[in-house]
Amino acid sequence: MTIWICTGCGLEHPDSPEPPPVDGCVLDRGEVGVEERGDLGPHGRGWTTHAELAAQPHETLRRDHGRGVYSLRREPRFAIGHWSFLVRTAHGNLLWDPPAYLDEEVLGLVRELGGVDVIAVSHPHMFAAQVSWSHAFGRVPVLVNADDQEWVPRADPVVEYWKDHAEPLPGVELIQLGGHMPGSSVARTSDGTLLVGDTISGVPVHPAWVSFTRNYPKLVPLSPAVVRRIVRRLDAYEYDRLYTLGGDTIDSQAKAVVHRSADSHIRWAGGEFDRLT
């Protein structure tokens, strides 16, 4: 039996003797799903395995953000090509938005940083190889928001569901914000680092700005009401740094950046400047 990985999005699926059909990924439900459910729509390119990915020429990039936060990404990129984060604490390590592959190189890098005590994800597009990563580190818990349960491609006893707020390790909390997908969440450390997946997204041409998007491939923005809800929810917490799955980094005054960006988004999306268009 083989664990099959979608080459379009990087999510691993249940083991089976033969690969699923090309359009068999849990995140591929057709065009209606893209608009109403938040999946990725048609994106099937085929299937691969961890062994095949390990055999391909590649390296794992590692960044040290300070304050116990590290990020990892495969180069050349595979599937969505996101950055994964490892947060080191005195009470254990959090693996956030785990990689879509496992090999001795990336496992060795993570072991050097102290291993993994719990895994959590920002939203279903980042499920990646969450179960395989858990098994590699002694079947540690994998925390998935209950509102995203329908997208879990590989069920396993290590998967645990939560809603609204959770504290997987002392001083590390998960906060459900919704928006991009119903269970979209962020992770916050006790010293004010916010890992946002793409619940909040960076802007490559403007390093001191963020955006709020429902559908990234189609660049569909969130409504003003939802952006207000996200910012209001985050206002209950202090944070000064923000890191996205795309590699965008805001190393200071992140809360002010979120507020400034949200205000502009709400004014434009709400029609205040329609006279200029």
LOKOL-163440 format. One record per residue: chain; x, y, z of N, C-alpha, C in turn; residue number from 1. Coordinates in Angstrom, 2 decimals, decimal comma, padded with zeros to 5 digits. Layout:
LOKOL-163440
(A (X Y Z) (X Y Z) (X Y Z) NUM)
...
This chain:
LOKOL-163440
(A (000,84 -001,19 000,00) (000,00 000,00 000,00) (000,89 001,26 000,00) 1)
(A (000,36 002,35 -000,56) (001,16 003,56 -000,74) (000,37 004,78 -000,32) 2)
(A (001,04 005,73 000,37) (000,46 007,04 000,65) (000,64 007,89 -000,59) 3)
(A (-000,47 008,36 -001,16) (-000,42 009,13 -002,39) (-000,54 010,63 -002,09) 4)
(A (000,27 011,42 -002,79) (000,32 012,87 -002,58) (-000,10 013,57 -003,86) 5)
(A (-001,08 014,47 -003,75) (-001,55 015,23 -004,90) (-000,45 016,19 -005,34) 6)
(A (-000,07 016,12 -006,60) (000,99 017,00 -007,09) (000,51 018,43 -007,29) 7)
(A (-000,81 018,64 -007,29) (-001,33 019,99 -007,44) (-001,29 020,79 -006,16) 8)
(A (-001,64 020,16 -005,02) (-001,72 020,90 -003,76) (-000,81 020,35 -002,67) 9)
(A (-000,30 019,11 -002,83) (000,62 018,56 -001,86) (-000,02 017,81 -000,71) 10)
(A (-001,34 017,61 -000,71) (-002,00 016,89 000,37) (-001,84 015,39 000,18) 11)
(A (-001,44 014,70 001,27) (-001,36 013,25 001,20) (-002,73 012,64 001,47) 12)
(A (-003,01 011,55 000,76) (-004,29 010,87 000,82) (-004,10 009,44 001,35) 13)
(A (-005,18 008,75 001,68) (-005,05 007,41 002,29) (-004,26 006,44 001,43) 14)
(A (-003,63 005,47 002,10) (-002,86 004,48 001,35) (-003,80 003,57 000,57) 15)
(A (-003,34 003,20 -000,61) (-004,11 002,33 -001,49) (-003,14 001,70 -002,48) 16)
(A (-003,51 000,56 -003,06) (-002,60 -000,08 -004,00) (-002,41 000,71 -005,29) 17)
(A (-003,41 001,48 -005,69) (-003,34 002,29 -006,91) (-003,63 003,75 -006,57) 18)
(A (-003,07 004,70 -007,32) (-003,34 006,11 -007,04) (-004,80 006,46 -007,30) 19)
(A (-005,31 007,50 -006,62) (-006,67 007,97 -006,90) (-006,76 008,51 -008,33) 20)
(A (-007,97 008,76 -008,83) (-008,10 009,38 -010,15) (-007,48 010,77 -010,15) 21)
(A (-007,21 011,30 -011,34) (-006,57 012,61 -011,47) (-007,35 013,68 -010,74) 22)
(A (-008,68 013,61 -010,78) (-009,51 014,61 -010,12) (-009,99 014,13 -008,75) 23)
(A (-009,24 013,23 -008,13) (-009,69 012,62 -006,88) (-009,21 013,30 -005,62) 24)
(A (-008,54 014,45 -005,73) (-008,07 015,15 -004,54) (-009,24 015,70 -003,74) 25)
(A (-009,16 015,63 -002,43) (-010,24 016,11 -001,56) (-010,50 017,61 -001,75) 26)
(A (-009,50 018,35 -002,23) (-009,67 019,79 -002,44) (-010,13 020,14 -003,84) 27)
(A (-010,47 019,15 -004,65) (-010,95 019,38 -006,01) (-012,41 018,97 -006,10) 28)
(A (-013,31 019,96 -006,00) (-014,74 019,67 -006,09) (-015,40 020,45 -007,22) 29)
(A (-014,60 020,89 -008,17) (-015,16 021,61 -009,31) (-015,33 023,09 -009,03) 30)
(A (-015,80 023,82 -010,06) (-015,89 025,27 -009,98) (-016,85 025,74 -008,89) 31)
(A (-017,97 025,04 -008,68) (-018,90 025,46 -007,63) (-018,23 025,41 -006,27) 32)
(A (-017,43 024,38 -006,05) (-016,72 024,27 -004,79) (-015,78 025,45 -004,56) 33)
(A (-015,13 025,95 -005,62) (-014,21 027,07 -005,49) (-014,93 028,27 -004,89) 34)
(A (-016,13 028,55 -005,36) (-016,84 029,74 -004,93) (-017,53 029,55 -003,58) 35)
(A (-018,16 028,42 -003,37) (-019,03 028,27 -002,21) (-018,39 027,54 -001,04) 36)
(A (-017,37 026,73 -001,28) (-016,83 025,90 -000,21) (-015,41 026,27 000,18) 37)
(A (-014,68 026,91 -000,70) (-013,33 027,30 -000,37) (-012,25 026,32 -000,78) 38)
(A (-012,60 025,31 -001,61) (-011,56 024,39 -002,03) (-010,76 025,00 -003,18) 39)
(A (-009,85 024,23 -003,75) (-008,97 024,76 -004,79) (-009,53 024,59 -006,19) 40)
(A (-010,68 023,94 -006,33) (-011,21 023,73 -007,67) (-010,36 022,75 -008,46) 41)
(A (-010,64 022,59 -009,76) (-009,89 021,63 -010,58) (-008,40 021,95 -010,57) 42)
(A (-007,60 021,01 -010,07) (-006,16 021,25 -010,05) (-005,38 019,95 -010,15) 43)
(A (-006,04 018,86 -010,48) (-005,36 017,58 -010,52) (-004,29 017,54 -011,59) 44)
(A (-003,09 017,17 -011,20) (-001,99 017,00 -012,15) (-001,45 015,58 -012,10) 45)
(A (-001,86 014,85 -011,07) (-001,36 013,50 -010,90) (-001,01 013,24 -009,45) 46)
(A (-000,30 012,16 -009,22) (000,00 011,72 -007,86) (001,45 011,32 -007,76) 47)
(A (002,03 011,54 -006,59) (003,40 011,14 -006,34) (003,47 010,53 -004,95) 48)
(A (004,66 010,19 -004,50) (004,86 009,56 -003,19) (006,02 010,25 -002,48) 49)
(A (006,15 009,99 -001,19) (007,28 010,55 -000,44) (008,60 010,04 -000,99) 50)
(A (008,64 008,79 -001,41) (009,87 008,22 -001,95) (010,26 008,91 -003,25) 51)
(A (009,29 009,17 -004,12) (009,58 009,85 -005,38) (010,05 011,28 -005,13) 52)
(A (009,43 011,97 -004,19) (009,85 013,34 -003,88) (011,25 013,36 -003,30) 53)
(A (011,57 012,39 -002,46) (012,90 012,34 -001,86) (013,98 012,10 -002,91) 54)
(A (013,63 011,37 -003,97) (014,60 011,04 -005,00) (014,88 012,21 -005,95) 55)
(A (014,02 013,20 -005,96) (014,21 014,36 -006,84) (015,30 015,28 -006,29) 56)
(A (016,11 015,88 -007,13) (017,11 016,85 -006,63) (016,42 018,03 -005,96) 57)
(A (016,80 018,33 -004,73) (016,18 019,44 -004,00) (016,99 019,72 -002,75) 58)
(A (016,66 020,82 -002,10) (017,22 021,14 -000,79) (016,13 021,76 000,06) 59)
(A (016,36 021,84 001,35) (015,41 022,48 002,26) (016,03 023,76 002,78) 60)
(A (015,39 024,89 002,47) (015,85 026,18 002,97) (015,39 026,35 004,41) 61)
(A (016,22 026,99 005,22) (015,86 027,23 006,62) (016,15 028,68 006,98) 62)
(A (015,18 029,33 007,64) (015,37 030,71 008,09) (015,18 030,76 009,61) 63)
(A (015,99 031,56 010,26) (015,90 031,78 011,70) (015,35 033,18 011,92) 64)
(A (014,11 033,27 012,43) (013,47 034,56 012,64) (013,72 035,12 014,04) 65)
(A (014,47 034,40 014,85) (014,70 034,83 016,21) (013,54 034,50 017,12) 66)
(A (013,77 034,59 018,42) (012,73 034,33 019,42) (012,15 032,92 019,29) 67)
(A (012,98 031,98 018,83) (012,57 030,58 018,78) (011,73 030,19 017,59) 68)
(A (011,66 031,04 016,57) (010,81 030,77 015,40) (011,71 030,52 014,18) 69)
(A (011,46 029,39 013,51) (012,20 029,02 012,30) (011,21 028,68 011,19) 70)
(A (011,64 028,86 009,94) (010,79 028,45 008,82) (011,59 027,60 007,84) 71)
(A (010,87 026,70 007,16) (011,47 025,73 006,25) (010,68 025,69 004,95) 72)
(A (011,40 025,54 003,82) (010,71 025,36 002,54) (011,59 024,57 001,57) 73)
(A (010,93 023,70 000,82) (011,62 022,90 -000,20) (011,97 023,79 -001,39) 74)
(A (013,15 023,57 -001,95) (013,60 024,28 -003,15) (014,21 023,28 -004,12) 75)
(A (013,75 023,12 -005,37) (012,64 023,88 -005,95) (011,31 023,53 -005,28) 76)
(A (010,38 024,46 -005,38) (009,12 024,31 -004,67) (008,31 023,13 -005,23) 77)
(A (007,52 022,56 -004,35) (006,59 021,50 -004,74) (005,18 021,92 -004,37) 78)
(A (004,23 021,69 -005,30) (002,80 021,99 -005,07) (002,63 023,46 -004,69) 79)
(A (001,97 023,76 -003,56) (001,74 025,14 -003,17) (003,05 025,85 -002,83) 80)
(A (004,02 025,11 -002,36) (005,34 025,68 -002,12) (005,41 026,60 -000,93) 81)
(A (004,68 026,28 000,13) (004,60 027,17 001,29) (005,80 027,03 002,21) 82)
(A (005,95 028,00 003,08) (006,90 027,93 004,19) (006,21 027,28 005,39) 83)
(A (006,87 026,34 006,01) (006,42 025,73 007,26) (007,21 026,36 008,40) 84)
(A (006,60 026,37 009,59) (007,25 027,03 010,73) (007,41 026,05 011,89) 85)
(A (008,55 026,15 012,54) (008,79 025,42 013,78) (008,99 026,44 014,89) 86)
(A (008,17 026,34 015,93) (008,26 027,23 017,08) (008,81 026,45 018,25) 87)
(A (009,97 026,86 018,75) (010,61 026,21 019,89) (010,20 026,92 021,18) 88)
(A (009,75 026,15 022,16) (009,41 026,71 023,46) (010,00 025,83 024,56) 89)
(A (009,97 026,33 025,77) (010,47 025,55 026,90) (009,58 024,35 027,20) 90)
(A (008,39 024,33 026,63) (007,42 023,27 026,91) (007,21 022,33 025,71) 91)
(A (008,00 022,51 024,65) (007,85 021,67 023,48) (007,82 022,51 022,21) 92)
(A (007,80 021,83 021,08) (007,86 022,50 019,78) (006,58 022,32 018,99) 93)
(A (006,16 023,41 018,35) (005,01 023,39 017,45) (005,49 023,38 016,00) 94)
(A (004,98 022,45 015,19) (005,18 022,47 013,74) (003,91 023,03 013,13) 95)
(A (004,01 024,18 012,49) (002,87 024,90 011,94) (002,88 024,80 010,42) 96)
(A (001,75 024,40 009,82) (001,64 024,22 008,38) (002,77 023,32 007,87) 97)
(A (002,75 022,04 008,21) (003,87 021,14 007,95) (004,19 021,01 006,46) 98)
(A (005,42 020,62 006,13) (005,78 020,41 004,73) (004,95 019,30 004,09) 99)
(A (004,95 019,29 002,76) (004,22 018,27 002,01) (005,10 017,07 001,69) 100)
(A (006,29 017,02 002,26) (007,22 015,93 001,97) (008,01 015,60 003,23) 101)
(A (008,57 014,41 003,27) (009,49 014,00 004,33) (010,67 013,29 003,69) 102)
(A (011,85 013,67 004,09) (013,05 012,93 003,72) (014,07 013,13 004,83) 103)
(A (015,19 012,48 004,74) (016,16 012,52 005,84) (016,72 013,93 006,05) 104)
(A (016,81 014,71 004,99) (017,35 016,07 005,15) (016,43 016,93 006,01) 105)
(A (015,16 017,00 005,63) (014,25 017,88 006,37) (013,98 017,33 007,77) 106)
(A (013,90 016,00 007,89) (013,72 015,41 009,22) (014,93 015,72 010,11) 107)
(A (016,13 015,68 009,53) (017,32 016,00 010,30) (017,34 017,44 010,76) 108)
(A (016,92 018,36 009,91) (016,86 019,77 010,29) (015,91 019,98 011,47) 109)
(A (014,76 019,30 011,41) (013,77 019,46 012,48) (014,26 018,81 013,76) 110)
(A (014,93 017,67 013,64) (015,47 017,02 014,83) (016,52 017,91 015,50) 111)
(A (017,35 018,59 014,69) (018,36 019,49 015,24) (017,73 020,61 016,06) 112)
(A (016,50 020,99 015,70) (015,80 022,06 016,40) (014,99 021,54 017,59) 113)
(A (015,08 020,25 017,84) (014,40 019,71 019,01) (013,20 018,85 018,72) 114)
(A (012,90 018,59 017,43) (011,78 017,73 017,09) (010,44 018,43 017,15) 115)
(A (009,39 017,63 017,20) (008,01 018,13 017,13) (007,20 017,51 018,26) 116)
(A (006,46 018,35 018,98) (005,59 017,87 020,05) (004,11 018,00 019,71) 117)
(A (003,79 018,89 018,79) (002,41 019,06 018,34) (002,44 019,71 016,97) 118)
(A (001,44 019,37 016,15) (001,32 019,91 014,79) (-000,02 020,63 014,69) 119)
(A (-000,02 021,78 014,03) (-001,28 022,50 013,78) (-001,20 023,15 012,41) 120)
(A (-002,37 023,42 011,85) (-002,44 023,96 010,50) (-003,34 025,19 010,47) 121)
(A (-003,03 026,09 009,53) (-003,82 027,32 009,41) (-005,15 027,07 008,72) 122)
(A (-005,20 026,11 007,76) (-006,43 025,82 007,03) (-006,18 024,60 006,14) 123)
(A (-007,20 024,03 005,51) (-007,03 022,76 004,80) (-006,00 022,74 003,69) 124)
(A (-005,74 023,86 003,02) (-004,73 023,87 001,97) (-003,35 023,53 002,50) 125)
(A (-003,19 023,60 003,82) (-001,91 023,33 004,47) (-001,87 021,99 005,20) 126)
(A (-002,86 021,13 005,01) (-002,80 019,81 005,65) (-001,54 019,07 005,25) 127)
(A (-001,15 019,18 003,99) (000,11 018,63 003,48) (000,32 017,19 003,97) 128)
(A (001,49 016,92 004,58) (001,81 015,57 005,07) (001,68 015,52 006,58) 129)
(A (000,62 016,12 007,11) (000,50 016,27 008,56) (000,51 014,93 009,31) 130)
(A (-000,13 013,91 008,77) (-000,18 012,62 009,45) (001,19 011,94 009,40) 131)
(A (001,86 011,98 008,27) (003,19 011,37 008,18) (004,18 012,07 009,10) 132)
(A (004,09 013,39 009,22) (004,96 014,11 010,15) (004,67 013,70 011,59) 133)
(A (003,42 013,54 011,91) (003,07 013,08 013,25) (003,68 011,71 013,54) 134)
(A (003,52 010,78 012,62) (004,04 009,43 012,82) (005,56 009,44 012,95) 135)
(A (006,23 010,35 012,22) (007,69 010,41 012,26) (008,21 010,87 013,61) 136)
(A (007,37 011,54 014,39) (007,78 012,04 015,70) (006,93 011,44 016,82) 137)
(A (006,67 010,14 016,70) (006,03 009,42 017,78) (004,52 009,60 017,87) 138)
(A (003,89 009,93 016,75) (002,43 010,11 016,69) (001,97 011,25 017,61) 139)
(A (002,60 012,40 017,44) (002,20 013,58 018,21) (000,85 014,07 017,69) 140)
(A (000,10 014,83 018,50) (-001,23 015,30 018,07) (-001,14 016,22 016,86) 141)
(A (-002,14 016,11 015,99) (-002,33 017,02 014,86) (-003,63 017,77 015,10) 142)
(A (-003,55 019,06 015,30) (-004,75 019,85 015,61) (-005,34 020,45 014,34) 143)
(A (-006,61 020,13 014,09) (-007,35 020,60 012,92) (-008,61 021,29 013,41) 144)
(A (-008,93 022,44 012,85) (-010,15 023,12 013,26) (-011,37 022,31 012,84) 145)
(A (-012,34 022,17 013,74) (-013,51 021,33 013,48) (-014,33 021,81 012,30) 146)
(A (-014,29 023,11 011,99) (-015,05 023,62 010,86) (-014,45 023,24 009,52) 147)
(A (-013,25 022,65 009,55) (-012,59 022,20 008,32) (-012,48 020,68 008,23) 148)
(A (-013,22 019,99 009,06) (-013,09 018,54 009,14) (-013,42 017,86 007,81) 149)
(A (-014,34 018,42 007,05) (-014,76 017,77 005,80) (-013,64 017,65 004,78) 150)
(A (-012,58 018,43 004,94) (-011,49 018,41 003,96) (-010,34 017,50 004,38) 151)
(A (-010,40 016,89 005,55) (-009,29 016,03 005,98) (-009,18 014,85 005,02) 152)
(A (-008,06 014,71 004,29) (-007,98 013,65 003,29) (-007,56 012,30 003,86) 153)
(A (-006,83 012,33 004,96) (-006,30 011,08 005,53) (-006,65 011,04 007,01) 154)
(A (-007,69 010,31 007,34) (-008,11 010,19 008,74) (-007,10 009,36 009,52) 155)
(A (-006,91 009,73 010,79) (-005,95 009,00 011,63) (-006,24 009,36 013,08) 156)
(A (-006,00 008,45 014,01) (-006,24 008,76 015,43) (-005,44 009,95 015,95) 157)
(A (-004,35 010,34 015,27) (-003,56 011,48 015,77) (-004,27 012,81 015,55) 158)
(A (-005,28 012,85 014,68) (-005,96 014,11 014,37) (-006,95 014,44 015,49) 159)
(A (-006,82 015,64 016,04) (-007,71 016,12 017,08) (-008,36 017,42 016,61) 160)
(A (-009,63 017,61 016,95) (-010,37 018,77 016,46) (-010,59 019,79 017,58) 161)
(A (-010,57 021,06 017,20) (-010,76 022,15 018,14) (-011,58 023,25 017,47) 162)
(A (-012,09 024,18 018,26) (-012,83 025,33 017,71) (-012,53 026,56 018,54) 163)
(A (-012,62 027,71 017,87) (-012,53 029,04 018,50) (-011,14 029,35 019,05) 164)
(A (-010,68 028,59 020,03) (-009,40 028,89 020,67) (-008,83 027,61 021,28) 165)
(A (-007,53 027,44 021,17) (-006,88 026,28 021,76) (-005,47 026,67 022,19) 166)
(A (-004,92 025,95 023,16) (-003,55 026,17 023,63) (-002,82 024,83 023,57) 167)
(A (-002,23 024,51 022,40) (-001,58 023,21 022,24) (-000,34 023,04 023,10) 168)
(A (000,32 024,15 023,44) (001,47 024,15 024,33) (001,35 025,38 025,24) 169)
(A (001,85 025,33 026,44) (001,82 026,52 027,29) (002,49 027,70 026,59) 170)
(A (001,77 028,79 026,47) (002,32 029,98 025,82) (002,14 030,03 024,32) 171)
(A (001,54 029,01 023,71) (001,24 029,01 022,27) (-000,25 028,78 022,11) 172)
(A (-000,92 029,68 021,40) (-002,36 029,54 021,24) (-002,78 029,61 019,78) 173)
(A (-003,87 028,91 019,48) (-004,49 028,91 018,16) (-005,78 029,71 018,23) 174)
(A (-005,98 030,59 017,26) (-007,12 031,50 017,26) (-007,85 031,37 015,93) 175)
(A (-009,11 030,97 015,96) (-009,90 030,82 014,74) (-010,41 032,18 014,30) 176)
(A (-010,12 032,53 013,02) (-010,56 033,80 012,47) (-011,52 033,65 011,29) 177)
(A (-011,48 032,49 010,62) (-012,32 032,31 009,44) (-011,87 033,23 008,31) 178)
(A (-012,77 033,46 007,36) (-012,46 034,33 006,24) (-012,05 033,55 005,02) 179)
(A (-010,78 033,21 004,92) (-010,28 032,47 003,75) (-010,99 031,13 003,64) 180)
(A (-011,13 030,41 004,74) (-011,94 029,21 004,85) (-012,58 029,24 006,23) 181)
(A (-013,63 028,46 006,46) (-014,36 028,58 007,74) (-013,48 028,41 008,97) 182)
(A (-012,55 027,48 008,93) (-011,71 027,23 010,10) (-010,37 027,93 010,07) 183)
(A (-010,15 028,85 009,13) (-008,85 029,51 009,01) (-008,43 030,12 010,33) 184)
(A (-007,18 029,87 010,70) (-006,70 030,22 012,03) (-005,29 030,76 011,99) 185)
(A (-004,87 031,35 013,10) (-003,51 031,82 013,27) (-002,95 031,21 014,55) 186)
(A (-001,64 031,18 014,64) (-000,96 030,76 015,87) (-000,23 031,96 016,45) 187)
(A (-000,33 032,13 017,77) (000,33 033,25 018,44) (001,20 032,73 019,57) 188)
(A (002,43 033,24 019,63) (003,32 032,88 020,72) (003,17 033,88 021,85) 189)
(A (003,66 033,51 023,03) (003,50 034,37 024,20) (004,24 035,69 024,06) 190)
(A (005,27 035,73 023,20) (006,01 036,98 023,04) (005,54 037,81 021,85) 191)
(A (004,39 037,42 021,26) (003,77 038,27 020,25) (004,13 038,01 018,81) 192)
(A (004,51 036,77 018,48) (004,70 036,39 017,08) (003,42 035,76 016,56) 193)
(A (002,95 036,21 015,39) (001,72 035,71 014,79) (002,06 034,97 013,50) 194)
(A (001,70 033,69 013,45) (001,85 032,88 012,23) (000,47 032,77 011,61) 195)
(A (000,30 033,30 010,40) (-001,05 033,50 009,87) (-001,43 032,61 008,70) 196)
(A (-000,50 031,73 008,23) (-000,85 030,97 007,02) (-001,14 031,94 005,91) 197)
(A (-002,33 031,87 005,32) (-002,79 032,97 004,47) (-004,17 033,44 004,89) 198)
(A (-004,48 033,25 006,19) (-005,65 033,91 006,76) (-005,50 035,41 006,58) 199)
(A (-004,28 035,89 006,74) (-003,85 037,22 006,33) (-002,68 037,00 005,41) 200)
(A (-002,63 037,72 004,30) (-001,59 037,48 003,30) (-000,69 038,68 003,16) 201)
(A (000,56 038,42 002,79) (001,49 039,50 002,53) (001,29 040,10 001,15) 202)
(A (001,97 041,20 000,91) (001,93 041,88 -000,39) (003,38 042,01 -000,86) 203)
(A (003,80 041,23 -001,86) (005,22 041,18 -002,23) (005,83 042,53 -002,56) 204)
(A (005,07 043,41 -003,20) (005,64 044,70 -003,63) (005,57 045,74 -002,52) 205)
(A (004,98 045,42 -001,39) (004,86 046,38 -000,30) (005,07 045,63 001,01) 206)
(A (006,30 045,60 001,53) (006,61 044,77 002,69) (005,91 045,19 003,98) 207)
(A (005,34 046,40 004,02) (004,65 046,84 005,24) (003,15 046,92 005,00) 208)
(A (002,63 045,89 004,34) (001,21 045,85 004,03) (000,74 044,41 004,04) 209)
(A (-000,54 044,18 004,32) (-001,12 042,84 004,23) (-002,44 042,93 003,49) 210)
(A (-002,96 041,77 003,10) (-004,23 041,72 002,38) (-005,11 040,64 002,97) 211)
(A (-006,37 040,67 002,56) (-007,38 039,75 003,11) (-008,15 039,18 001,93) 212)
(A (-007,95 037,89 001,65) (-008,45 037,31 000,41) (-009,22 036,02 000,66) 213)
(A (-010,37 035,92 000,02) (-011,16 034,69 000,09) (-010,57 033,62 -000,82) 214)
(A (-010,28 033,98 -002,07) (-009,78 033,03 -003,06) (-008,50 033,59 -003,66) 215)
(A (-007,37 032,97 -003,32) (-006,09 033,50 -003,78) (-005,83 033,27 -005,26) 216)
(A (-006,11 032,07 -005,81) (-005,87 031,90 -007,25) (-006,65 032,89 -008,10) 217)
(A (-007,86 033,25 -007,67) (-008,69 034,19 -008,43) (-008,61 035,62 -007,91) 218)
(A (-007,85 035,85 -006,85) (-007,68 037,19 -006,27) (-009,02 037,80 -005,86) 219)
(A (-009,90 036,99 -005,29) (-011,20 037,47 -004,82) (-011,03 037,97 -003,38) 220)
(A (-011,31 039,25 -003,10) (-011,09 039,77 -001,75) (-012,22 039,39 -000,80) 221)
(A (-011,93 039,43 000,49) (-012,96 039,27 001,51) (-013,80 040,54 001,59) 222)
(A (-015,02 040,40 002,08) (-015,91 041,54 002,22) (-015,45 042,44 003,36) 223)
(A (-015,83 043,72 003,36) (-015,49 044,60 004,48) (-015,96 044,05 005,83) 224)
(A (-017,15 043,43 005,87) (-017,67 042,91 007,14) (-016,77 041,82 007,70) 225)
(A (-016,27 040,93 006,85) (-015,42 039,84 007,33) (-014,06 040,38 007,77) 226)
(A (-013,52 041,34 007,03) (-012,24 041,93 007,43) (-012,37 042,60 008,79) 227)
(A (-013,47 043,33 009,01) (-013,70 043,94 010,33) (-013,73 042,86 011,43) 228)
(A (-014,39 041,74 011,14) (-014,49 040,67 012,13) (-013,12 040,10 012,46) 229)
(A (-012,28 039,89 011,46) (-010,95 039,34 011,68) (-010,12 040,28 012,54) 230)
(A (-010,12 041,56 012,19) (-009,30 042,51 012,93) (-009,82 042,68 014,35) 231)
(A (-011,13 042,70 014,52) (-011,71 042,83 015,85) (-011,33 041,63 016,72) 232)
(A (-011,35 040,45 016,14) (-010,98 039,24 016,88) (-009,51 039,31 017,31) 233)
(A (-008,64 039,77 016,43) (-007,23 039,85 016,75) (-006,92 040,96 017,75) 234)
(A (-007,77 041,95 017,84) (-007,52 043,06 018,76) (-007,46 042,61 020,22) 235)
(A (-007,99 041,44 020,50) (-007,94 040,93 021,88) (-006,56 040,41 022,25) 236)
(A (-005,63 040,38 021,28) (-004,31 039,79 021,51) (-003,22 040,79 021,12) 237)
(A (-002,11 040,73 021,82) (-000,96 041,55 021,47) (-000,03 040,77 020,55) 238)
(A (000,46 041,44 019,51) (001,44 040,84 018,61) (002,20 041,96 017,91) 239)
(A (003,47 041,71 017,65) (004,28 042,71 016,97) (004,96 042,18 015,72) 240)
(A (004,91 040,83 015,51) (005,51 040,23 014,32) (004,46 039,36 013,62) 241)
(A (004,60 039,25 012,30) (003,63 038,48 011,52) (004,35 037,80 010,38) 242)
(A (004,10 036,48 010,21) (004,72 035,70 009,15) (003,68 034,89 008,39) 243)
(A (003,74 034,93 007,06) (002,77 034,24 006,22) (003,38 032,98 005,62) 244)
(A (002,51 032,11 005,11) (002,99 030,88 004,48) (003,75 031,16 003,19) 245)
(A (003,53 032,33 002,59) (004,24 032,68 001,37) (005,62 033,23 001,60) 246)
(A (006,02 033,40 002,86) (007,35 033,89 003,16) (007,41 035,37 003,48) 247)
(A (006,25 036,05 003,49) (006,23 037,47 003,82) (006,51 037,64 005,31) 248)
(A (007,33 038,64 005,66) (007,71 038,86 007,04) (007,46 040,31 007,43) 249)
(A (006,81 040,50 008,54) (006,67 041,82 009,16) (007,29 041,68 010,55) 250)
(A (008,45 042,27 010,72) (009,25 042,02 011,91) (009,01 043,01 013,05) 251)
(A (008,18 044,01 012,83) (007,87 044,96 013,90) (006,56 045,68 013,57) 252)
(A (005,87 046,12 014,59) (004,64 046,92 014,46) (003,58 046,23 013,58) 253)
(A (003,51 044,90 013,70) (002,58 044,15 012,84) (001,13 044,52 013,10) 254)
(A (000,77 044,79 014,33) (-000,62 045,13 014,63) (-001,03 046,42 013,93) 255)
(A (-000,15 047,41 013,91) (-000,44 048,65 013,21) (-000,56 048,41 011,71) 256)
(A (000,28 047,53 011,17) (000,21 047,20 009,75) (-001,13 046,56 009,41) 257)
(A (-001,58 045,63 010,25) (-002,87 044,97 010,01) (-004,00 046,00 010,03) 258)
(A (-003,99 046,89 011,00) (-005,05 047,90 011,10) (-005,03 048,83 009,88) 259)
(A (-003,86 049,32 009,52) (-003,76 050,24 008,38) (-004,22 049,57 007,09) 260)
(A (-003,80 048,33 006,90) (-004,17 047,60 005,68) (-005,66 047,30 005,66) 261)
(A (-006,22 046,90 006,80) (-007,65 046,60 006,88) (-008,49 047,84 006,60) 262)
(A (-008,07 048,98 007,13) (-008,82 050,21 006,90) (-008,87 050,54 005,41) 263)
(A (-007,75 050,42 004,73) (-007,72 050,69 003,29) (-008,58 049,69 002,52) 264)
(A (-008,46 048,40 002,87) (-009,26 047,36 002,21) (-010,75 047,65 002,37) 265)
(A (-011,17 047,96 003,58) (-012,60 048,20 003,84) (-013,10 049,41 003,06) 266)
(A (-012,31 050,45 003,00) (-012,75 051,66 002,28) (-012,87 051,41 000,78) 267)
(A (-011,89 050,72 000,20) (-011,96 050,44 -001,23) (-013,06 049,42 -001,55) 268)
(A (-013,08 048,30 -000,83) (-014,08 047,26 -001,11) (-015,49 047,72 -000,77) 269)
(A (-015,61 048,68 000,14) (-016,92 049,21 000,52) (-017,46 050,26 -000,41) 270)
(A (-016,68 050,68 -001,41) (-017,16 051,61 -002,43) (-016,87 053,07 -002,19) 271)
(A (-016,09 053,38 -001,14) (-015,84 054,79 -000,83) (-015,15 055,51 -001,98) 272)
(A (-014,32 054,80 -002,72) (-013,55 055,43 -003,78) (-014,05 055,07 -005,18) 273)
(A (-015,29 054,61 -005,28) (-015,80 054,23 -006,60) (-015,76 055,39 -007,59) 274)
(A (-015,86 056,61 -007,10) (-015,83 057,77 -007,99) (-014,50 057,90 -008,75) 275)
(A (-013,48 057,23 -008,23) (-012,16 057,32 -008,83) (-011,91 056,19 -009,83) 276)
(A (-012,89 055,31 -010,01) (-012,66 054,15 -010,86) (-013,46 054,23 -012,16) 277)
